[in-house]
Amino acid sequence: MTMRKRGVATLLATAVLLMSGCDQAEKAAQQMLSKTAESAKQAIDDTHKAAEQALNEATGYKPAEPDAAPKDNKDSSQAI
């Protein structure tokens, strides 16, 4: 009887350890997927930017300069 209780306790402890290990593995996998997705997004953005630049150079199109940063108007942000 004592041996059986020890066996059950050992199996339960092993199951708990395995489940905690699975949670850690899942978190690590999610972090890796997140980093991979961010890298892929950056690669797509870089490719898009390079394609636009190549197209502009091929067609002779010069995009308009971006507008200057809006000036802070402290007067308009004050309460009346």
C-alpha positions in Angstrom: 0.0 0.0 0.0 2.8 2.4 0.8 4.6 1.6 -2.4 1.4 2.3 -4.4 1.0 5.7 -2.7 4.6 6.6 -3.4 4.1 5.6 -7.0 1.0 7.7 -7.4 2.7 10.7 -5.7 5.7 10.3 -8.0 3.5 10.2 -11.1 1.6 13.3 -10.0 4.9 15.2 -9.3 6.3 14.1 -12.7 3.1 15.3 -14.4 3.2 18.7 -12.7 6.9 19.1 -13.7 6.1 18.2 -17.3 3.2 20.6 -17.4 5.3 23.5 -16.1 8.0 22.6 -18.6 5.4 22.7 -21.4 4.3 26.2 -20.3 7.9 27.4 -20.4 8.4 25.9 -23.8 5.1 27.5 -25.1 6.2 30.9 -23.8 9.6 30.6 -25.5 7.9 29.5 -28.7 5.6 32.5 -28.6 8.5 34.8 -28.0 10.4 33.3 -30.9 7.3 33.6 -33.2 6.8 37.2 -32.2 10.4 38.0 -33.0 10.2 36.1 -36.3 7.0 38.0 -37.2 8.6 41.3 -36.4 11.7 40.4 -38.6 9.4 39.4 -41.4 7.4 42.6 -41.2 10.7 44.6 -41.2 11.9 42.7 -44.3 8.6 43.4 -46.1 8.8 47.1 -45.2 12.4 47.3 -46.4 11.5 45.5 -49.6 8.5 47.8 -50.2 10.7 50.9 -49.7 13.4 49.6 -52.0 10.8 48.8 -54.7 9.2 52.2 -54.4 12.6 53.8 -54.7 13.6 51.7 -57.8 10.2 52.5 -59.4 10.7 56.2 -58.8 14.2 56.1 -60.2 13.0 54.2 -63.3 10.2 56.6 -64.0 12.0 59.8 -63.0 9.3 60.5 -60.4 10.5 62.6 -57.4 8.2 62.2 -54.4 7.2 65.5 -52.6 9.2 66.4 -49.5 7.4 65.4 -46.4 5.7 68.3 -44.6 7.7 69.9 -41.9 6.8 68.9 -38.4 3.9 70.9 -37.1 4.9 73.7 -34.9 3.8 73.6 -31.3 1.2 76.2 -30.7 1.3 76.6 -26.9 -1.4 79.3 -27.0 -4.0 77.0 -28.5 -3.4 74.3 -25.9 -4.1 76.6 -23.0 -7.5 76.4 -21.3 -9.7 79.5 -21.6 
